[in-house]
């Protein structure tokens, strides 16, 4: 005689009400991970677009950006007074723009990583990086006469970028421990 294992779903032959299945803990964890993962992807893509846009402007339209941000007189002073200064500053701006383009592409690549621990680590690192840039602006750029007027606005922007990563860290921490 063959003994078959009978599961509870096999014993219910349509008699009486069926019991609804409750979502399992792994399914709920997977849904929470998907939500955190999609938030990470959105933040990475937004930061990437900002970096790509600013980098391309720095590389190809530095004079216009300086004029828009600092005014025409300050832009002329920031671009240098001698041909050597202008070449050096133009080269420096191009390399800074290229660095921003590389950062933007790196953020696009990182946005596809689904490892939750890596996402938390990366977001914490980006938060620290933006806060360090803001502190640097307050410490050094404030002392440069032509840059002092925009220092506060740019510092607020750095803190807002750091805040977006910090909100992701808090959100993923809340999901992890709830």
N, C-alpha and C positions, 0 to 999 in steps of 0.2 A: 504494500500500500504506500502510496506517495503522499507525503505530508506537504501541503502548500502553506506558505505564509500568507495570512490574510491581513491586509491593512484595513484601518477603519473606513477608508473611502470605498473599499470593496464591499463592506458589509451593509452600506446604506444603499438600498435598492429603490430609492424614490419614495420611501415611506416616511412621512413627517417632513418637517422643514429642514432644509439643508443649513448647516452652520457656515457662516461666512468665514473665509480665511483671513486671518490678521496678517498684516505685513510683517515680515520677519525682520529681525535686527540687522542682518547683513544687507537687505534691500534698502532699509532706511539709511544705513551708513553710506551705501553707494549713492543714494539720492543726495545726501548731504555733501558727499565728496564731489559730485557732479556740479552742485551749486557753487561750491567754493572754487572748483576748477574753472568754471565759466566766468566767475568774477575775476579770477587771476588773469584769464585770457583777455578779458575786456580791459583791465587796467594796463596790462602789458601792451596791448595794441594801441590804446590811447597815448601812453607815454612814448611809444615808438613813433607814432605819427607826429607828436610834438618834437621829438628829437630829429626826425628826418626833415621836417619843415624848417626848423631853426638852423639845422646844419646846412641845408641847401641855401638858405638865405645868407648865412655867414660866408659861405664859399663864393657865391655869385653876386650878391647884392649888399655887401658890407656898408658901402657908402650910404645907400638909401636907408638901411636899418639904423645906422648911427644918426642920420639926420632926423629920422622919425622918432627915435628914442631920446636923443639928447639935444636936438636942435641943430641948426646949420652951423653956427659958430663953433659949438663944442665938437661937432663931427669933424670939422676941418682940423681942429687941434688934436683930436684923437687919431686922425689918419696920418699925422706926422708933418713936419715942416720941410724936411729935405727929401730928395729922391730916395736916398738910402733908407731913411726912416719909413717912408711910404712903402717901399718894397718889403722891408722887414715886417712891418705891421700887416701888410696884405698877405704875406706868406704865413704869418702867425694865425691870422683869421682863417685862412684857407685850411690850415692843419686843424684848427679847433673845429671848424665846420665838418671836416672829414672825420674827426673823432666822434662828433655827434651823429653823423651818418652811420658810423660803425656801431655806435651804441643803439641806435634805432633798429638796425638789422639784427643785432644781438637780442634785443627785446622781442622782436618778431619771432626769432627762433625759440627763445625761452618760453614764449606764450603757449607753445604746444606741449610742454612737459606737464604730465598729469600727476607726478609724485607730490603728495601733499607735504611731506617733510621738506622737500626741496623748495616748494612754493613758499612755505613759511620762512625758511632760511633766506631765500632770495628777497622776499618782501622786507624782512628785518634789515638786511644789508642795504637795500635801496632807501629805506627810511633813514638809516644812519648817514648814508651818503648825502642825501638832500639836506639833512640838518647840518652836516659839516660844511656844505657849500654855503648855506645861509649864514653860519657863524663866520666863515671866511669873508663873505660879503660885508658883514657888519664890522669885522675887524680891520680889513684892508681897503676895500673899495670905498668905504665911507671917507677915508683919508684923501682920496684922489678927487680934486676939486671938480673935474668934469664929470665924474661918475657918481658923486655924492647925491645928486638930485634924484637919481633913479634907483639908488641903493635900496631904499625902503620898499619900493614897488617890487623889485626883483627878489628881495628877501621874503616878502609875503608870498610870492609865487613859489619860491623854494619850499616854504613851509606848507603850502597847499599841496604840492606834489608829494611831500613827505607824509602829509595827512592821508592822502589816498592810499598809500601803502600801509600806513598804520591802521586805517579802518579795515583793510583786508586782513591784517594780522589779528585784530580783535574779533572780526567776524569768524575767521577760521578757528580761532581759539574757543570762541563761544560754541561753535558747532562741535568741536572736539570734546569739550567737557560737559555738554548738556546731555 
